């Protein structure tokens, strides 16, 4: 059964920033794009790079290891949209960022 878990506080994720967080057994990458929050699996499909340590431009995150890029709004790989990392629903309760796992 899925449930929402607190993974961060809103003051930890300013617009334009990425953050790695633990949500139960999952490691997720959180992104703040102009005040809208997104959560993806933290593992790049190419070689397992940490997406939450990548750079973000607009809605595109670039893996720091080999440059693979993903749209944080849907997890799709920019070079091959048939490939995608998992996305997670999230919500904000007070100052808590909650991810569904």
N, C-alpha and C positions, 0 to 999 in steps of 0.2 A: 504494500500500500504506500503510495507516495505521500509525502508530507513536506511542508515548508520548514526550512531550518535557517536560523540566523547565521550569516556568513561574514557580515561586516556592518559597520555603521556608515551612514551617509556622509559623515565628515571625513571618512577615509578615502573617498573616491570623488575627486573634483572633476569637472568637465575636462575631457581630453586625456584622462588617466585610465590606466589598466591596473588591476590588482588580482593577485592569486589568492584563493581562499579554499578552505576545506569544507565540504558539505557532506558529512558522513564519510563514506568510503570514496567519494568522488572529489577530485581536485578540479575546481572551476576557475575560469578566467572571467573576471568582471570588467565591464567597460562602461564608462560614462561618456556618451556622445551627446553633447549639447544639452545635458540634463536628463537625457533618457538612458536608462540602465539596461544592459544586456549581459547574459551569462552564457558562456560556451564551455565545452570540455577544454581543459587546459592543454591537451595533447595534440600536436600537429600530426596530420595523417602521413606526412612524408617520412620523418625519422623520429617522431616523438618529441619534438622540440616544445618548450614551454611557451604557449601562445600568450599567456598573461605577462610575460616579460618582453613581448614584442612592442613595436611602435604602432601607433594608430593614427591614421589620417582619414578624416571623415568617418565613414563606417567600416573602413578596411584595416584589419590588423595584419602586420607582416611578422611572420615567425622569425625570431632572432637567429636561428641556426642556418637556414638555407633559403630564406626569403619567400617561402610560400605565403600566399595571401588569402584571407578569408573575410567575407562580409559578416560582421558581428550581428547583424539583424536577423540572419537566417542560417549562419554557419557554412554557407556554400563557398567552395574553393573558387577563387577568381579565375584561375586558368582552366578549370574543369568543373563547371557547376553541377555535374552529376555526382561529384564527391562533396561530402559535407561533414563537419564535426558536429557532435551533438550540441543542441541548444537546450537551455533550461528556463522554465518559467520562473519569474521572480516578482516580488512585490515589496513595497516599502511600508512598514508599520512603525509609525513614529520616526525614530532615527535608525531603525534596524532594516538592513537589506536582507530579505528572506529569499532563498532559492528552493525550488521544489525538486526533491530527489526521491 
